[in-house]
Amino acid sequence: MRRFAVLLIVSIIACVSLAMSVPGQISVANDGPSFVEISIEDFGDMVKVEILIRDLNGWDDIDTVSLKVLDAGGNEISHIALEMYNNPQNPDNLRIEFEEYTGTYLNRDECDFSPTDISPWNPDNTDISIGLNVVFSLMPLEGETIIIEVADTEGETATYEAPMNLNYVSPDDGIVIDENLMILVVIILMLGAIIVVLVLGKHGPKNEF
């Protein structure tokens, strides 16, 4: 049993090593985008929605960031988006444009985006930032619901939907639970359980016949 436990520990450590990004590169399979922070601010003459997104495959793996505002009846008042590619399957086809599909609220001059380093993954172990900070600027509007969706070039998505609360800032611990962190926690708990079993097997009481 002890030999089996040691082999299991070695296997888990090997899996963790393979799952981590290689220094100087980004290579994380099936890691979709997630929200780190969202803020909504009312400046009187405009409303700004700032979104910090994380994608372990790099900020340029993000294809689209869209923002919708709905009224009390669920009707779409505004639909704007940051479009990164003409064709997400062509990584050299970067265009980066703010588009408006519903309404006339988009203020392109005040919109912005910027690649951003996010700890603990940046900047030491990657060549490219894995965070993207997006700022949408809209003319004053009243809505009941805000929907933010981000999609990467592989079709993975993350969605945030909540009441349209002006002057809102998400908690510091983020909006979406980091799946990679959860996996790491599970692995650590498994290792702890194996160590307990080994210790009990070595020092526990022995049956005497």
CORRARA-V520948 format. One record per residue. RES is the residue in one letter. PSI is psi in degrees with one decimal (none if undefined). OMEGA is omega in whole degrees, -180 to 180 (none if undefined). D_CENTER is the distance of its C-alpha to the mean C-alpha in Angstrom with 2 decimals. Layout:
res=[RES,RES]
psi=[PSI,PSI]
omega=[OMEGA,OMEGA]
d_center=[D_CENTER,D_CENTER]
//
This chain:
res=[M,R,R,F,A,V,L,L,I,V,S,I,I,A,C,V,S,L,A,M,S,V,P,G,Q,I,S,V,A,N,D,G,P,S,F,V,E,I,S,I,E,D,F,G,D,M,V,K,V,E,I,L,I,R,D,L,N,G,W,D,D,I,D,T,V,S,L,K,V,L,D,A,G,G,N,E,I,S,H,I,A,L,E,M,Y,N,N,P,Q,N,P,D,N,L,R,I,E,F,E,E,Y,T,G,T,Y,L,N,R,D,E,C,D,F,S,P,T,D,I,S,P,W,N,P,D,N,T,D,I,S,I,G,L,N,V,V,F,S,L,M,P,L,E,G,E,T,I,I,I,E,V,A,D,T,E,G,E,T,A,T,Y,E,A,P,M,N,L,N,Y,V,S,P,D,D,G,I,V,I,D,E,N,L,M,I,L,V,V,I,I,L,M,L,G,A,I,I,V,V,L,V,L,G,K,H,G,P,K,N,E,F]
psi=[-39.7,-40.9,-38.5,-41.6,-42.0,-44.0,-37.8,-41.9,-45.7,-41.5,-42.2,-44.0,-40.2,-40.7,-40.7,-41.3,-40.9,-30.6,-24.4,152.4,139.1,134.3,134.7,-1.7,166.6,118.9,83.9,109.4,137.7,30.5,107.1,173.0,158.1,160.2,134.6,-43.7,145.6,134.3,145.4,121.6,134.6,113.8,9.7,-61.7,-3.9,159.7,127.5,132.8,117.2,130.7,124.8,121.0,146.3,134.5,115.6,-14.3,3.3,151.4,-30.0,5.1,-10.3,131.3,-49.4,139.7,114.5,150.6,125.8,141.8,128.2,151.6,-174.9,-25.9,3.5,9.9,144.1,115.9,-44.7,141.0,110.0,163.1,151.1,114.2,121.6,-31.2,148.2,-37.9,108.5,-17.8,-7.2,96.7,-15.7,2.7,41.3,130.2,-38.3,86.6,144.4,123.8,154.7,125.1,-25.3,135.0,-179.9,47.3,-14.6,129.1,89.1,-33.1,-25.4,-2.3,153.5,162.2,152.6,129.6,142.7,135.8,138.2,123.0,152.3,7.3,-28.2,152.4,1.7,-33.6,13.0,154.6,-16.1,143.7,141.7,4.6,147.6,120.3,120.6,132.5,116.0,134.8,128.1,151.0,157.4,133.6,157.6,125.5,164.7,-31.6,141.3,135.3,123.1,129.3,135.1,136.5,142.3,-178.7,-13.7,0.3,1.8,140.0,160.7,139.9,137.2,125.5,128.6,166.9,147.3,90.9,102.7,148.8,42.9,137.2,128.4,157.2,155.2,-24.9,8.2,171.0,-41.5,132.9,131.1,111.5,-36.5,-37.7,-39.0,-40.7,-43.2,-40.6,-43.0,-42.8,-42.4,-40.8,-39.0,-43.2,-41.4,-41.0,-40.2,-41.0,-41.4,-43.7,-42.2,-43.3,-45.3,-36.8,-28.5,-39.8,-2.7,166.3,146.4,140.8,135.2,133.6,none]
omega=[180,179,179,-180,179,178,179,178,179,-180,180,179,179,179,179,180,180,-178,-178,178,177,-179,179,-179,172,-179,-179,-175,172,176,-179,179,176,180,175,-179,176,175,178,-177,178,180,-180,180,177,175,179,176,-178,-174,174,-175,177,173,-175,176,177,-178,-178,171,179,-177,-174,170,-176,-180,177,174,-178,175,-176,180,-180,179,-177,177,-177,174,179,-177,168,-180,-175,-174,167,179,-176,178,179,-174,179,-173,-178,179,175,178,173,-176,177,-176,178,178,180,-175,-174,175,-173,-177,-178,177,-178,172,178,172,-172,173,178,177,3,-174,180,1,-168,-170,178,178,-175,180,-180,177,175,178,-176,178,173,177,-179,171,-177,179,177,179,-180,-174,175,179,178,178,176,180,177,-175,178,179,176,-176,171,-176,174,178,-177,174,179,-176,180,-177,178,173,-179,179,-178,-177,174,-176,-176,177,-179,-177,-180,178,179,178,180,179,179,180,179,178,178,179,179,179,180,180,178,179,180,-178,179,179,-178,-173,-177,-179,180,177,178,-179,none]
d_center=[40.00,39.30,39.03,36.59,34.38,34.46,33.52,30.61,29.33,29.72,27.89,24.88,24.82,25.10,22.18,19.97,21.31,20.61,16.99,16.32,15.97,19.49,20.29,20.50,18.54,15.18,15.61,13.08,14.17,12.31,8.78,6.87,3.98,1.76,4.21,5.97,9.27,11.45,15.18,18.13,21.38,24.82,27.05,29.95,30.31,26.64,23.36,20.25,16.69,14.24,10.49,8.26,5.12,3.83,5.47,8.15,10.64,10.87,10.38,13.25,11.68,10.27,13.27,13.26,11.98,14.53,15.98,18.80,21.27,23.69,27.07,28.61,29.75,26.38,27.50,25.21,26.25,23.77,21.33,19.92,17.34,16.27,17.43,16.67,19.10,22.40,21.74,18.31,20.41,22.07,19.94,22.91,22.91,20.59,21.83,19.30,21.01,20.54,22.21,23.75,24.60,25.97,27.86,28.95,26.70,24.59,25.61,24.54,26.25,23.96,20.64,18.75,15.80,15.35,13.49,12.59,12.87,10.64,12.63,13.49,12.47,14.00,16.72,18.99,17.76,16.46,18.31,15.54,12.86,9.26,8.28,9.59,11.37,12.97,16.09,17.89,21.51,23.71,27.35,28.16,27.50,27.64,25.38,24.68,21.18,18.06,15.60,12.46,11.04,8.95,10.29,10.47,13.96,14.26,13.81,10.65,9.30,7.41,10.06,11.12,14.93,17.23,20.63,21.09,21.53,22.55,21.98,18.95,16.51,13.79,14.57,13.94,12.37,9.27,8.96,7.10,8.71,7.41,9.35,10.50,11.88,13.56,15.14,16.43,17.89,19.61,21.06,22.39,23.98,25.56,26.99,28.35,30.01,31.63,32.98,34.47,36.14,37.60,38.92,40.48,41.99,43.57,44.83,45.14,48.60,50.56,52.77,56.42,58.89]
//
